[in-house]
Amino acid sequence: MQAPYCCPNCKTNKTRFNKIDQVANPIKMDAQTGEIVETYETNQVETFHIMYQGPKFKIQCAACGVIEDETTFIQYAQYKS
């Protein structure tokens, strides 16, 4: 989304941000050892394995370090203007 940002935490940063890509890797672990037993392909998971449905990326304020969804930064910028 192309829109101005403003940090809702420090309330002053409007220019310095980090875009954090979130990449989910579906795996199956051993309950006793924590060892990875199986790594799944995106469309090849088992019946009871729910795929990651969160945002593709998050935004971090490069001034204070707070991490939120992009919409939070956009909405605060709209509120401040």
MIMIKE-727983 format. One record per residue: x, y, z of N, C-alpha, C in turn. Coordinates in steps of 0.1 Angstrom, whole numbers. Example, Ala and Ser with C-alpha at 12.3 -4.5 7.8 and 13.67 -1.06 7.14 Angstrom:
<nodes>
npx 132 npy -57 npz 78 capx 123 capy -45 capz 78 cpx 132 cpy -33 cpz 78
npx 128 npy -22 npz 71 capx 137 capy -11 capz 71 cpx 129 cpy 0 cpz 79
</nodes>
This chain:
<nodes>
npx 9 npy -12 npz 0 capx 0 capy 0 capz 0 cpx 9 cpy 12 cpz 0
npx 6 npy 21 npz -9 capx 14 capy 34 capz -10 cpx 7 cpy 45 cpz -2
npx 12 npy 48 npz 10 capx 6 capy 59 capz 18 cpx 16 cpy 64 cpz 28
npx 15 npy 76 npz 33 capx 24 capy 81 capz 43 cpx 23 cpy 73 cpz 56
npx 34 npy 71 npz 63 capx 34 capy 65 capz 76 cpx 38 cpy 75 cpz 87
npx 33 npy 72 npz 99 capx 38 capy 79 capz 111 cpx 37 cpy 69 cpz 122
npx 48 npy 69 npz 130 capx 49 capy 59 capz 141 cpx 39 cpy 63 cpz 152
npx 30 npy 53 npz 156 capx 20 capy 55 capz 167 cpx 27 cpy 55 cpz 181
npx 39 npy 51 npz 182 capx 46 capy 50 capz 195 cpx 54 cpy 63 cpz 198
npx 63 npy 66 npz 189 capx 72 capy 78 capz 192 cpx 65 cpy 91 cpz 186
npx 55 npy 89 npz 178 capx 47 capy 100 capz 173 cpx 54 cpy 111 cpz 164
npx 67 npy 109 npz 161 capx 74 capy 119 capz 154 cpx 80 cpy 113 cpz 141
npx 84 npy 101 npz 140 capx 90 capy 95 capz 129 cpx 80 cpy 94 cpz 117
npx 84 npy 100 npz 106 capx 76 capy 99 capz 94 cpx 84 cpy 94 cpz 82
npx 97 npy 91 npz 84 capx 105 capy 88 capz 73 cpx 114 cpy 75 cpz 74
npx 117 npy 70 npz 85 capx 126 capy 59 capz 87 cpx 119 cpy 47 cpz 92
npx 118 npy 37 npz 84 capx 111 capy 24 capz 87 cpx 118 cpy 12 cpz 81
npx 115 npy 1 npz 87 capx 120 capy -12 capz 82 cpx 108 cpy -20 cpz 78
npx 108 npy -26 npz 66 capx 98 capy -35 capz 62 cpx 103 cpy -49 cpz 64
npx 95 npy -57 npz 72 capx 99 capy -70 capz 76 cpx 91 cpy -80 cpz 69
npx 96 npy -88 npz 60 capx 89 capy -98 capz 53 cpx 87 cpy -110 cpz 62
npx 75 npy -115 npz 62 capx 72 capy -127 capz 70 cpx 70 cpy -139 cpz 61
npx 79 npy -149 npz 62 capx 78 capy -160 capz 54 cpx 76 cpy -172 cpz 63
npx 64 npy -179 npz 61 capx 61 capy -191 capz 69 cpx 66 cpy -203 cpz 62
npx 72 npy -212 npz 70 capx 77 capy -225 capz 65 cpx 70 cpy -236 cpz 73
npx 60 npy -242 npz 68 capx 53 capy -253 capz 75 cpx 61 cpy -265 cpz 78
npx 62 npy -269 npz 91 capx 70 capy -280 capz 95 cpx 62 cpy -289 cpz 105
npx 66 npy -301 npz 107 capx 61 capy -309 capz 117 cpx 73 cpy -313 cpz 127
npx 70 npy -312 npz 140 capx 81 capy -314 capz 150 cpx 78 cpy -326 cpz 158
npx 88 npy -332 npz 163 capx 87 capy -343 capz 173 cpx 83 cpy -337 cpz 187
npx 73 npy -341 npz 193 capx 68 capy -335 capz 206 cpx 78 cpy -338 cpz 217
npx 86 npy -348 npz 217 capx 95 capy -351 capz 228 cpx 109 cpy -344 cpz 226
npx 114 npy -344 npz 214 capx 127 capy -338 capz 212 cpx 128 cpy -324 cpz 206
npx 117 npy -320 npz 199 capx 117 capy -307 capz 193 cpx 123 cpy -308 cpz 179
npx 128 npy -319 npz 175 capx 134 capy -321 capz 162 cpx 124 cpy -320 cpz 151
npx 128 npy -314 npz 140 capx 119 capy -313 capz 128 cpx 118 cpy -326 cpz 121
npx 106 npy -332 npz 121 capx 104 capy -345 capz 115 cpx 101 cpy -343 cpz 100
npx 93 npy -333 npz 96 capx 89 capy -332 capz 82 cpx 88 cpy -317 cpz 79
npx 92 npy -313 npz 67 capx 90 capy -300 capz 61 cpx 81 cpy -301 cpz 50
npx 70 npy -293 npz 50 capx 60 capy -294 capz 40 cpx 62 cpy -284 cpz 29
npx 57 npy -287 npz 17 capx 56 capy -277 capz 6 cpx 43 cpy -269 cpz 9
npx 42 npy -257 npz 3 capx 31 capy -248 capz 6 cpx 17 cpy -255 cpz 5
npx 15 npy -262 npz -6 capx 2 capy -268 capz -8 cpx 1 cpy -283 cpz -4
npx 11 npy -288 npz 3 capx 11 capy -302 capz 6 cpx 11 cpy -305 cpz 21
npx 4 npy -297 npz 29 capx 3 capy -300 capz 43 cpx -7 cpy -310 cpz 46
npx -7 npy -316 npz 59 capx -16 capy -326 capz 63 cpx -30 cpy -319 cpz 66
npx -40 npy -327 npz 68 capx -53 capy -323 capz 70 cpx -55 cpy -313 cpz 82
npx -48 npy -315 npz 93 capx -50 capy -307 capz 105 cpx -40 cpy -295 cpz 106
npx -33 npy -293 npz 96 capx -22 capy -283 capz 96 cpx -28 cpy -270 cpz 89
npx -30 npy -260 npz 96 capx -36 capy -247 capz 91 cpx -24 cpy -239 cpz 86
npx -25 npy -234 npz 74 capx -15 capy -226 capz 68 cpx -15 cpy -212 cpz 74
npx -4 npy -205 npz 75 capx -2 capy -192 capz 80 cpx -11 cpy -182 cpz 72
npx -19 npy -174 npz 79 capx -28 capy -165 capz 73 cpx -26 cpy -151 cpz 77
npx -15 npy -148 npz 83 capx -12 capy -134 capz 88 cpx -7 cpy -125 cpz 77
npx -3 npy -113 npz 80 capx 2 capy -104 capz 70 cpx 15 cpy -108 cpz 63
npx 17 npy -104 npz 51 capx 29 capy -108 capz 43 cpx 41 cpy -100 cpz 49
npx 39 npy -89 npz 55 capx 50 capy -81 capz 61 cpx 45 cpy -73 cpz 72
npx 54 npy -68 npz 81 capx 52 capy -59 capz 91 cpx 61 cpy -47 cpz 90
npx 58 npy -36 npz 97 capx 66 capy -24 capz 96 cpx 72 cpy -22 cpz 110
npx 85 npy -18 npz 110 capx 92 capy -14 capz 122 cpx 96 cpy 0 cpz 121
npx 93 npy 8 npz 132 capx 98 capy 22 capz 132 cpx 113 cpy 21 cpz 135
npx 121 npy 27 npz 126 capx 136 capy 27 capz 127 cpx 141 cpy 37 cpz 138
npx 132 npy 45 npz 144 capx 136 capy 54 capz 154 cpx 134 cpy 48 cpz 168
npx 122 npy 42 npz 171 capx 120 capy 36 capz 184 cpx 119 cpy 21 cpz 185
npx 117 npy 14 npz 173 capx 118 capy 0 capz 173 cpx 104 cpy -7 cpz 173
npx 93 npy 0 npz 175 capx 80 capy -6 capz 176 cpx 77 cpy -13 cpz 163
npx 71 npy -25 npz 164 capx 67 capy -33 capz 152 cpx 52 cpy -35 cpz 152
npx 45 npy -31 npz 141 capx 31 capy -32 capz 139 cpx 27 cpy -35 cpz 125
npx 14 npy -38 npz 122 capx 9 capy -39 capz 109 cpx 10 cpy -26 cpz 102
npx 11 npy -26 npz 89 capx 13 capy -14 capz 81 cpx 1 cpy -5 cpz 83
npx -11 npy -10 npz 84 capx -23 capy -2 capz 86 cpx -22 cpy 7 cpz 98
npx -16 npy 2 npz 109 capx -15 capy 10 capz 121 cpx -7 cpy 23 cpz 118
npx 4 npy 22 npz 111 capx 13 capy 33 capz 107 cpx 5 cpy 43 cpz 98
npx -2 npy 37 npz 88 capx -10 capy 45 capz 79 cpx -21 cpy 53 cpz 86
npx -29 npy 46 npz 94 capx -40 capy 52 capz 102 cpx -35 cpy 63 cpz 111
npx -24 npy 61 npz 117 capx -18 capy 72 capz 126 cpx -14 cpy 84 cpz 118
npx -8 npy 82 npz 106 capx -4 capy 93 capz 98 cpx -16 cpy 101 cpz 93
npx -27 npy 94 npz 90 capx -40 capy 101 capz 86 cpx -46 cpy 108 cpz 98
npx -45 npy 103 npz 110 capx -50 capy 109 capz 122 cpx -42 cpy 122 cpz 125
npx -29 npy 122 npz 123 capx -20 capy 133 capz 126 cpx -21 cpy 144 cpz 116
npx -26 npy 141 npz 104 capx -27 capy 152 capz 93 cpx -40 cpy 160 cpz 94
</nodes>
